[in-house]
């Protein structure tokens, strides 16, 4: 019996998804290009030809509703293929080929991906938010079979593929660096197979904008034209895929611009002759974040950052021990003295391993106090570009809430985001340096440097 031919619309610029084999397949650009729909349709079509195991992921996914599952379901129905697929709560299965779609957040699920076995395609949607750590861990996890086998996995039998779709946001987002700014370094188009001497297609990267989408909706065209007339720069970001330096509404926008301008985000080496101080934000279902910082004269070297979720305190103590740093003190936020279900506070658990080295930082009366403290210390900070990339991302994306009715930013940061915990951990650092009275108003940079140099009797100078 002949296979039913579905009805669908497909972008010419995305044809490579269906016709060519490549380790990385990337489509990026502005809004209205049809990238998400195109990727969904391509996966549906490939799943009908061969038994495939497909991950549809994004950096953070708190529920199945945040995934692209609904997009794939809608396209299955619009293509008239609903009888061919079985829609489960968290998966989609092609009943004829056995192809299976999985949906998950990537940041904390790399080990779970390994347990799924061989994956043929991994699609990262909204990949502008994907961290360096996730990309570094994911790449070796999506691995194929031996070159001695006839089918090495993937949709074409030449190895598994990683698909990426994104609208650019910040110019130092990891995917933008790897696949746009420094593509020759991170994702060359062709690489030589050392075993066979054959040139292998390694990456296909296409920029796709609304003018490449012949099905571009008229209502979106109206929105685009209105924005273009009102704000040319914003139009370039939204519709043509240009980047911005920091997130709109970012709390630390000006301070982070200055860090970049002065070249203070770079390689910052660990000095084993100086103590490392840690600064925490505690969570369980939310993230726990830890900054690792050393004093360097009147400045601070931010040498490392770690975050995770759904882990207990002994896990994070193991992380500290595994890094083998020469530790000074460990600073917990106000809830470090809160009792857990076992009636042992995080402070007591940490003190059992690091006696007399744990402090709890008093909770400020208002969030603005912690923000001002962080602003005052950022001009003194040097960030290691590699080892603090996830923490830097938190500071970049820590933004004020949007008032939906007025279309303006509120005075309160949005705490219900993946970025707030890293930002709060940084505020633990800033608040540990000065009293609340001192932190209420950010001081001019010159004054802060003088204050920093006089802090020899404080916690840094005491060790």
Protein Blocks (a to p, Z undefined) as FASTA:
>chain_A
ZZddddddddfklmmmmmpccfbacdeddehklmmmmmmmmmmmmmmmpccddddddfbd
cbfklmmklmmmmmmmmnopmmmpccdfkbccdfknopacddddfklmmmmmmmnopafb
dcdehkllpcfklmmmmmmmmccddfkbmbggjjkonapcdddddddfbfkbfklmmmmm
mmmmmmcfbdcdfknopacdfbdcddddfklmmkbcfklmmmmmmmmmmommlmmmmmno
pacfbdghiaklmmmmmmmmnopaccddddfkbccdddddddfklccdddddddehjbcc
dfbdcddehiafklmmmmmmmnopacfbddddfklmpccfkopafklmmmmmmghiaccd
dddfbfklmmmmmmmmmmmpccdfklmmmmmmmmmmmccdddfknopacfbdcfbbfklm
mmmmmmmmmmmmpcfklmmpccdfklmmmmmmmmmmmmklmZZ
